[in-house]
Amino acid sequence: MSPKRTINITSRAFTLIELLVVISIIALLISILLPALTAARHTAQDVQCLSNVRQINIASIAYAADSKDHFVITSTLWLNDPGRTSGSAWSSSTNPNDYYWPSLLVVKGYGAARDMFTCPRFQEAEFYSTGTVEVAPLDEPNHAAWRRGDIGINWYSLSSNRVSGATDHLTRWGISNKLSDVKNPVNTLAFADSYYERFDPASPNYAGSASSQRGNGVISGIPTSWGGPHARHGSNSNKTVNVAWVDGHASAFQIRSQWYNATDGPWSEEYFGTFIVGSTVHDNNVWDLD
C-alpha cells in the first residue's frame, strides 16, 4: 500500500512595499491617461456641438424655403402686436401666439430639436436656473426658456431688418431679410456659439454674477459684453467658435482672445469684424448682407 502523500500549500501575501509599488504604477498610468481621455471627451463634445449648429442652420434653410426665402425671424412679437411701442424682437412676451426663432424651428417642425441648443461643453450645473431651450415647453412657444440657448442668431442683419435704418420698430423687428439678399453666403455668419461675457468671472468686463445667464440666443456685429460669439471649443492654446454660415456649411473658427473689447477679440478685423460701432458702418465683416 502506497504511503499517503501530503501536499502543503503555503500562501504568500503581498508585502507593503509591493502594494505601494503597484499603487504607484496605477497612479502614474492614470496621470498619463487622464489628460488624453479628457481631451478626447472635449473633442467629442466639440464635434457634437458643431453638428448641432449645422443642423440648426439646415432647419433655418428649410424655414426659408417655406417662407418665400426669408431667413427665420428673431420672433413674431412685432408681427402679432404691431402696436407695440417699446422693446426689441428679443423682449419677453405674454402672448401665447408668439414664437421665438428656436421655437419656430422646433415647434413648427423644421427639423431642429430642443437639445441641439445646449452645448455639451457647458456643465449641467451651469444651466439656467429658470430653464433652457432644452426643457422649453412645446405647447408654449413664447415661454422665456426658448430665449435661453447656447447658440446665437445673427439678428441685426439676417433675422431682423435693423440694418435697414428704418426708425419704426415694425420694419426693424417685424421682418427678416432674404437669403438671396446675402451677396457672400459662404462668408456670412448665420449662427454661432454664444454667451454673456459680462457674467464670466474670468472676464475683465465682469459685471457681477447672474442666476440665469449662460448662452445668448441673439448676437450681432456690434461689440458688447451682453452677448457675442463664444470661443469655448478646442484647446487652451487654440480656442474656437462653432459657426454656421448662410450657405449651409459649418466650421470651427479660431479666435485668439475671448473678450469683446480686446484688439484680438471676436469683433476685431482679424476675425469676425464689426458691422456697426456707434453710427459708423464698417465693411469687411461676416455680419452684413454684403
Buried (B, 14 or more C-beta within 10 A) or exposed (E): EEEEEEEEEEEEEEEEEEEEEEEEEEEEEEEEEEEEEEEEEBEEBBBBBBEBBBBBBBBBBBBBEEBEEBBBBBBBBBBBBEEBEEBBBBBEBEEEEBBBBBBBBBBBEBBBBBEBBBBBBBEEEEBBEEBBBBBBBEEBBBBBBBBBBBBBBBBBBBBBBBBEEBEEBBBBBBBBBBBEBBEEBEEBBBBBBBBBBBBBEEBEBEEEEEEEBBBBBBBBBBBBBBBBBBBBBBEEEEBBBBBBBBBBEBBBBEBBBBBBBBEEBBBBEEBBBBBBEEEEBBEEBBBBBE
